[in-house]
Amino acid sequence: MSRAFGLSWVFMAVASLAHAAAPAPAKPPAAAAAKAPVNAAKLVTVGPAITETVFALGAGGQVVGVDDTSLALEVARKSPKVGYQRALSSEAIVALGTSQLLASEEAGPPGVLEQLKTVGVDVVVLPNKHTVEATRERIRTLAQRLGKAEQGEALVKQLDSDLRKAQERTAARKDAKPPRVLALYARGANVLMVAGAGTAAGELVTLSGGVNAIAGYAGHKPLTAEAVVEAAPDFILMPASSLEPVGGEEGLSRTPGLSQVRGWRLITVDDVHFMGLGPHLGKAVSRLQDGYTSPARGRK
């Protein structure tokens, strides 16, 4: 579809939706004041942390579409898809009757976001810093926009409670040496990526009382055998979906570098928690801590 035709289609679709939704011409002031509140908006959510937060706030029934990365959430898997978060489809978003796009800052391309604004979609882009404070702020911001302020404060309170318990659990450990954790995910069948500093997985490790075994760079980079040997991890952290492409734990143990490091153990978390810090962050931290203390399993 050409760009010109796509834009034309978007404008026609919005015009059609606006005509269908046009109110009766003569409404008394009281009726006008009682128009649908903001929390009745038709939402498209982009980014796993955004989508998880919207559903946790009890607004999942308003979600009419999600991006591909949000499909890591089971509650979102039946929602229509609007494309990968960095390659969104304006046509798909408008066709869903979307009134509000709630997106993380990775969303794009910028031209698509501008198209959506032009045709009347309320585009809200939120920071995606991988910190606890940013997670709290995201919950509160979305809660205010959706008319769910009370639910938002309850989520923040639960998050803080879970993280306090995690801190107490770390403090109660008798061994002084924090576990070294190498966070990996599979990009296809033959490429493993390492999560360095400033990533969601790296923050999970820190909050659980561990140490990211890769601290020399930020973001994600391809795994190398030399880096694994130098990192000497005690644990490997992976999103659950990455196990199958590498042949399970046995296949992982034959990966160059990992095959040379003895004694490491595997911990998996839900994909959404590896990719972003959502309102259930505390539960993911607890899962890591459970993995640190679970009995070692032998590998053939």
N, C-alpha and C positions, 0 to 999 in steps of 0.2 A: 504494500500500500504506500503510495507516495506521501510525502510530508504534507503537501497541499491538500490532497484528498482526505488525509487523516484529520487535519485541523478542521476541514469543512464538516467532516462527519461528527466531530466533537461538538461543534457549535450547533449543528442541526439537532443532535441528540439532546443537548441541554435545553434548547429552545422548546423541543417537544415535551421534555419533562416539566419545564416551567409552565407551559400552557396547560398540561394535564393537572398540575397542582395548583392552578390559579384559584384563589378564594372567591367566594360570592362577593359581588361589588358592594353591597350595603350591609355592613356589620356594625352593630352598636359598639360604643367604646368598651363596654365590659367584655364583650365577646372577643374583641381585638386583643385586649390585654391577656385573655386566656389562651392565646395561641400556643402551639407546641413549644415546650421548654427546650433548652439546648441539649438536655440529656435524651431527647428523642431523635437526635441526629442519626442519619445513616452513616456508619463509620467504615472506612477502610484503614486498617492498621498495617504499618510497615516496620519490621524489626521485631525480633523475638521478645525483647524486654518490653517494648511498647504493647505488643499483643498480649503477653502474659499479664501485664498490669491491668489492661482494660478488662480482661475476663475476670481477674481476681477482684476487681471493683464491682463485679456484678453487672457489667454492661455488655457482656458477650452477645446478648440478644439483639443488640444494635449493629453488630459487625456484619457487614454485607460482603466483605472481601478482605483478603490478607495477601502479603507477599510470600514468595516461596520459602524464605528462611523461617517464617512463622509457622510453617507446617510441622516443625519440630514439636509443637504443642499439640497434644492429642485433641484438646477441645477445639482447635482451630482447623483440623484436617478436613472437615466437611465444608469449609467456607470456600467460595469461589476464589481463584487465584488471579492476581493482577500483575504477575511477573516477578522477576528477581528484584531485590530492593534497589539495586543500582541501575536497573534497566526496566523501569515501570512502564506500563502501557496506559496512556491517557484514555484511549478508546475503551479499554476494559473497565477503568475506574468510573468513567462517566456513565457507561452503560448500566452500571449497578445502581444508578440513582444516588450516588455518593454526595453527601452534603459536607462531610468533614474528613480530611485525610490527616491521620495522626502518624507521624513518621520520625524515625531516628535520623540523625544528621547524615548517615550514609545514603539516604534515599536520593534517587535521581533517575535520569539525568536532569540537570537544572532546567532545561528547556521544557520538559514534561511538567515539572512543578509550576512553571510560569503559565503554561497552557491551562492547567487546572485552575489557577487563580483567575485567569482571564474569563473563564466560563462560569465563575461563581462558586467553585469549591473552596471551602475554608481549609487552607493548607497550614498545618501546624507542625513545625520541625523542632524536635527536642534534642538537646545534647545527649551524647552516648558515652560519656566518660565512665570508665570502669572503676568507680569508687562507691563506697557505701553512701556517702553524702549525696552523690549524684542520683543514686537509686531512690533515696528518700525524696529528693526534690522532684524526680520524675513522677513518683506516686502522687505527691501532693498536687502537682501541676495538672496531671490528668484527672485527678479526682475533682478539682475545682471546675475544670472545663466540662466535665460530665455530670455535674450536680451531685457528686458522690463524696463530698468533703468528709462526712462522718466515717464512711467506709474507708476512705484514704487514711485517716488518722488511725483507724483500727489496724490497717495493714502495716503502717509504720511502727506502731506499738509492738505488733507481733514480730516484725523483723528485728527490732532492737532487742526484744526479749530473747529471740533465738541466738543472736550474735553474742549477747552477754553470757548465755549458757556455753557457747563455744569457747569464749575467752576463759571461763572458769574451768572448762574441761582441759584446755591447754595448760593452764596454770597448775592443775592437779597432777599432770604427768610427772612421773618419778624420773624419767630419763631426761637429761639436760639437752641432749642433742636433737634439734628439730629434724624431721624427715626431709630428705632431698627429693623433690618431685619433678619429673619431666612430663610436661603436658603436651600431648600429641593429638592431631586429628588427621584423618585420611582425606586427601584430595584426589579422589580416584583410587584405582586399585594399586598403583605403583608409587604414589607420592605421599609421604608423611610430612606434615608441617609441624613445626615446634612453636609453642606459644612463649614468647619472651616477656619482657617487662611491659607494663601498661595494657595488658590484655585481661579479658574477663577471667580466663583460666588462671592467669598469674595471680590475680586478686583473690580468687577462691583459695589458692594454695596458701597465701599469706594469712588470710582470715582463719584458716584451719590450723594454724600453728606450724605450717611447713615452710620450706624454703624452695623457691623456684630454682631448679638446677641450672636453668639457662637465664643468666642475668646480664649478659654482655650486650644485648641489643633489645630494641623495642619491637612490638608487633609480632608477625608470624613469618618464619623463614623455613625453607626446606630442611629436612633432617639430614645430617651427615654422620657417618660412622664415627669420624674423629670427634665431633661435638658430643656424641653420646658417651664415648669412652671418657672424655674429659669431664663431663657432667657427673658421671658415676652416680646415677639416681638410685634411691632406695625404692621409689614407687614410680609407676607410669600412670598418669591420669589421661583418660580418653573419654570422648562422648560415646555413648553406647552404640550409635550407628556406625562408628568407624571400625568396629571389630570385624564385621563381616568382610569388608573389602581387603583386609590384611590376612584373612584366614584364621580369625579367632586368636586366642591367646597363644596357641601353639605357633601359628604363622608369625605373630608378632615376635616371638622369641627367636625366630630365625632371621629377623631383620638385621642387616649389617650394623654393627655397633651394639645393638641390644643383645645380639648373640654372644658378644664378647664380655658383657657386663653381667656378672653373676649375682643372684640373690634378690633382684628387683621383684616387686609385686605389682599387680594390676588393680587399679580402681577405676570404675566407670561411673559417670553421672549422666543425667538426662542431657540430650543435646542442647536444649534451650539454656541450661545453666552453664554449659561450656562456652556458649556464644555471647551471652549477655547476662547482666546482673539484674534480675527481676525481683518481684516482691517475695518470692520464695527462696531467696538467696541463703537464708539461714539453714534451710533444710538441706541444701546442697553442701554447705560447709560441714554440717553434721555427718553427711554421708562420707565425706573424705575422712573425717576423724574416725568413723567406724572402720574404714578401710585400714587406717594406720594400726589399729589394735586387733584386727581380725587375724586368725591363724593363717600362716603361709600355706599355700596349696602347691603341691609338687607338680612339676611339668615333666612330661615324658621326654 
